[in-house]
Amino acid sequence: MIVNNNWLIGLPKAELHLHIEGTLTPEQQFELAKRNGITLAYDSAQSLRAAYEFDDLSAFLALYYQGMDVLITQDDFYDLAMAYFERAAADGVRHADISFDPQAHLARGVALDTCFDGLLTAMRDARAQFDVTSALIMSFMRDRDADEALEVLEDAAPWYGEIAAIGLDSAEVGNPPEKFREVFARACELGLPRVAHAGEEGGPDYVTGALDILDVCRIDHGVRAMEDADLVDRLRDSQMPLTVCPLSNVYLKGVARLEDHNLPDMIAAGLNVNINSDDPAYFGGGMVNNFLACVAAFDWDQATCRTIAGNGLREAFMSDARRETLLAALADYAD
């Protein structure tokens, strides 16, 4: 059967690898900048979007963190998240695990309660308005000091009940998993699940370190794990979830073309992969765009799309009841 845009929109999906700050569109940047009296470095949304040509992860991160400067108030975080949820719902996303970077905001003088209150209120409203459930991942920036991350973890105590997991993101190379051993050990003591970016820039040893040192329950990206046959066997046997972001890997020059991506090899190896948009405002759009790109590049059929969508639903941070509902909807979804 043909896989097209309308069919993919109707396909029940969960997004597991989504940085809420990475959903900030150029238009919304200018809107929030005007609201907060901030002058941007670009003349228009069009000129800002034209700058979205990145040589590597570091080049992207420089523009990414610059864009965050417009996020000042609780309303800013609320509006940012609600705009994402509205677009996600239109893409057929029924659940989203959203990550945010508190250190990037604290460094600008934005308090934790501003971030949490704005995001959590949007998450509740998105369930009511769009029937999109969500879970919040508090991520640490691996290119900042680990002691700072540990301090932020302790300061987030009032919200432990609202945090689905802690994560680790930003520049991977030169910031190995062992740097955050104590932070993740403390999160374990607190009973907080742990996820980490690994094997995007860094080699397969970063994936092994995330498993052995950080004791994660999910690997974000993980594409370079394919360079180590023993690690591939381990990931297959454990069915460790891998949140692959195809368009992100292309935009950040991990591969020259999507057709060169090793995602088909990961699937053929029996790995537990799902696909996600990562930072959709910067990397070519949301979940449907990522699925459509994979359909075109890899000639995916409906069965493959269903399998990938099912992997995401099974591994998301959601209630058992919600998971059962969405998996039933996936099973009943008409060709």
C-alpha positions in Angstrom: 0.0 0.0 0.0 1.1 3.6 -0.7 2.6 5.6 2.1 1.7 9.2 1.7 1.4 12.4 3.8 -2.3 11.8 4.8 -1.6 8.2 5.8 1.4 9.2 7.9 -0.6 12.0 9.6 -3.2 9.4 10.7 -0.6 6.9 11.9 -0.5 7.1 15.8 3.0 8.2 16.7 5.1 9.1 19.8 8.0 11.5 19.6 10.8 10.5 22.1 13.7 12.8 21.1 12.5 16.4 21.0 14.3 19.4 22.4 11.6 22.0 23.1 14.0 24.8 22.6 14.7 23.4 19.1 11.0 23.9 18.1 11.5 27.7 18.2 10.7 28.8 14.7 12.2 32.0 13.3 8.8 33.6 13.3 8.3 32.8 16.9 11.8 34.1 17.8 10.9 37.5 16.3 7.5 37.5 18.0 9.1 36.8 21.5 11.9 39.2 20.8 9.4 42.0 20.2 7.5 41.0 23.3 10.6 41.1 25.5 12.4 44.1 23.9 15.2 42.1 22.4 17.0 42.9 19.2 18.0 39.9 17.2 21.1 39.6 15.0 19.0 39.1 11.9 16.7 41.5 10.0 13.8 39.1 9.4 12.6 35.5 10.0 13.6 34.8 6.4 17.2 35.9 6.9 17.4 33.9 10.1 16.1 30.8 8.4 18.7 31.3 5.6 21.4 30.9 8.3 20.3 27.3 9.0 23.2 25.8 7.0 25.4 24.0 9.6 28.8 22.5 9.0 28.5 20.4 12.2 26.9 20.1 15.6 29.0 23.0 17.1 27.9 25.4 14.4 24.3 24.5 15.1 24.6 24.8 18.8 25.9 28.4 18.5 22.8 29.5 16.7 20.5 27.3 18.9 21.7 28.8 22.2 21.5 32.3 20.7 17.9 31.7 19.8 17.0 30.9 23.4 17.7 34.4 24.5 14.1 35.3 23.6 12.8 32.9 26.3 12.4 35.0 29.4 9.0 34.6 31.1 6.7 31.7 32.0 4.4 32.8 29.2 7.3 32.5 26.7 8.0 28.9 27.7 4.2 28.2 27.7 3.8 29.7 24.2 6.8 27.8 22.9 5.5 24.5 24.0 1.9 25.1 23.0 3.0 26.0 19.5 5.0 22.7 19.3 2.0 20.7 20.6 -0.3 22.2 18.0 2.1 21.3 15.2 2.7 17.9 16.6 -1.0 17.2 16.9 -1.4 18.2 13.3 1.3 15.6 12.5 -0.5 12.9 14.3 1.8 12.8 17.3 -0.2 11.5 20.2 2.5 11.6 22.8 5.8 13.5 23.2 8.7 13.2 25.5 10.0 16.7 25.6 13.5 17.7 26.8 14.6 21.0 28.0 18.0 22.5 29.0 17.7 24.3 32.4 21.4 25.3 32.5 21.0 27.3 29.3 18.3 29.3 30.9 19.8 29.6 34.4 22.9 31.0 32.8 20.8 33.9 31.4 19.1 34.6 34.8 15.9 32.6 34.0 14.8 30.7 37.1 13.9 27.0 37.2 10.3 27.8 38.3 9.9 29.9 35.2 10.8 27.0 32.9 9.0 24.3 34.8 5.8 26.3 35.4 5.5 27.4 31.7 6.3 24.0 30.3 4.2 21.9 32.7 1.1 24.2 32.3 1.5 23.8 28.5 1.7 20.0 28.9 -1.5 19.9 30.8 -3.3 22.2 28.4 -2.0 20.2 25.4 -3.7 17.1 26.7 -7.0 19.0 27.1 -6.8 20.9 23.8 -5.0 18.5 21.4 -5.3 15.1 23.1 -1.5 14.9 23.1 0.1 13.5 26.3 3.6 14.3 27.2 6.5 13.7 29.6 9.3 16.1 30.7 13.0 15.2 30.4 15.4 17.5 32.2 18.6 17.4 30.2 22.1 18.5 31.2 24.6 20.1 28.9 27.6 17.9 28.6 29.9 20.7 27.6 29.3 22.4 30.9 30.7 21.5 34.3 29.3 18.3 35.9 29.2 19.9 39.3 26.8 22.5 37.9 24.6 19.7 36.6 24.6 18.1 40.0 23.6 21.4 41.6 20.8 21.8 39.2 19.6 18.3 39.8 19.4 19.0 43.6 17.7 22.4 43.0 15.0 20.7 40.9 13.8 18.7 44.0 10.4 20.5 44.0 9.7 19.0 40.6 11.0 15.5 40.9 7.4 14.2 40.7 7.0 15.9 37.3 10.3 14.8 35.8 10.0 11.7 33.7 13.8 11.3 33.3 17.0 13.2 33.2 19.0 13.4 30.0 22.4 14.4 28.6 22.8 16.4 25.4 24.9 19.1 23.6 28.5 18.7 22.3 29.4 15.0 22.7 33.1 14.8 21.6 35.4 15.6 24.5 32.6 15.2 27.1 32.5 11.4 27.6 29.9 9.7 29.8 32.3 9.2 32.7 32.3 13.0 33.2 28.7 12.7 34.5 29.0 9.5 36.5 28.1 11.2 39.8 25.2 13.1 38.4 23.6 10.0 37.0 24.3 8.0 40.1 22.5 10.7 42.1 19.6 10.5 39.7 19.5 6.8 40.2 19.4 7.3 44.0 16.4 9.6 43.5 14.6 7.0 41.4 14.8 9.1 38.2 15.1 7.2 34.9 18.1 8.2 32.8 18.6 8.8 29.0 21.6 10.2 27.2 22.8 11.3 23.7 25.5 8.9 22.6 26.9 7.8 19.3 25.9 10.9 17.3 29.3 12.6 17.1 31.0 10.3 19.5 32.0 6.8 18.6 30.5 3.5 19.8 32.5 3.8 23.1 30.2 6.7 24.0 27.3 4.4 23.7 29.0 1.7 25.8 29.8 4.3 28.4 26.2 5.5 28.5 25.1 2.0 29.1 27.8 0.9 31.6 28.6 4.2 33.4 25.3 6.1 33.3 23.0 3.1 33.4 20.6 4.6 30.9 17.3 3.1 29.8 17.4 4.8 26.4 20.1 5.9 23.9 19.4 9.1 22.0 20.8 8.8 18.5 23.1 5.8 18.8 23.8 5.6 15.0 27.6 5.1 15.5 26.9 2.0 17.5 26.9 0.2 14.2 30.7 0.5 14.1 31.1 -2.1 16.8 29.7 -5.6 16.1 29.7 -6.7 19.7 27.8 -3.5 20.8 25.3 -4.2 18.0 24.7 -7.7 19.4 24.3 -6.2 22.9 21.8 -3.6 21.8 19.8 -6.2 19.8 19.8 -8.7 22.7 18.7 -6.1 25.3 16.3 -4.3 22.8 17.7 -1.0 24.1 15.6 1.8 22.6 17.5 4.0 20.1 15.9 7.4 19.3 17.2 8.0 15.8 16.7 11.5 14.2 17.2 11.0 10.4 16.9 14.6 9.2 19.0 15.9 12.1 21.8 13.6 11.0 21.6 15.0 7.5 21.4 18.7 8.5 24.4 18.3 10.9 26.5 16.5 8.2 26.5 13.2 10.0 25.7 11.8 6.5 25.9 13.6 3.2 22.4 12.3 2.1 19.7 10.4 3.9 20.2 7.6 1.4 23.6 7.1 3.0 22.2 6.8 6.5 22.7 3.5 8.3 19.1 3.4 9.6 18.2 0.5 7.3 21.2 -1.5 8.6 20.1 -0.8 12.2 16.6 -2.1 11.4 18.0 -5.2 9.6 20.3 -5.9 12.6 17.2 -6.2 14.8 17.8 -3.0 16.8 14.9 -1.3 18.6 14.9 2.0 16.7 12.3 4.7 16.5 12.5 8.0 14.6 12.1 11.6 15.8 12.6 15.2 14.8 15.2 16.3 17.4 15.0 20.1 16.7 12.3 20.4 14.0 12.6 24.2 13.6 16.2 23.8 12.5 16.2 20.3 10.8 13.5 20.2 8.2 10.3 19.8 10.2 8.5 17.4 12.4 7.6 13.7 12.6 5.7 13.4 9.3 8.6 15.1 7.4 11.0 12.6 9.0 8.8 9.6 8.1 8.3 10.9 4.5 12.0 11.4 4.0 12.7 7.9 5.2 9.9 6.5 2.9 11.5 8.3 -0.1 15.1 7.4 0.8 14.6 3.8 1.9 11.4 2.8 0.1 9.6 2.0 3.4 6.2 0.4 3.1 3.3 0.8 5.6 4.5 -2.3 7.6 7.8 -0.7 8.2 6.3 2.6 9.2 3.9 0.8 11.6 6.8 -1.1 13.2 8.8 2.1 13.7 5.8 3.9 15.1 5.0 1.0 17.4 8.6 1.0 18.8 8.2 4.7 19.7 4.8 4.1 21.5 6.2 1.2 23.5 9.3 3.0 24.7 7.8 6.5 25.5 7.4 7.7 29.1 3.7 7.4 29.3 1.1 5.6 31.5 0.3 1.9 30.8 -3.3 2.9 30.1 -2.3 5.5 27.6 0.2 3.1 25.9 -2.5 0.4 25.6 -4.9 2.9 24.0 -2.4 4.1 21.5 -1.1 0.7 20.6 -4.7 -0.4 20.1 -5.2 2.6 17.8 -2.1 1.7 15.9 -3.3 -1.9 15.4 -6.7 -0.7 14.2 -5.3 1.9 11.9 -6.7 1.3 8.4 -4.5 0.9 5.3 
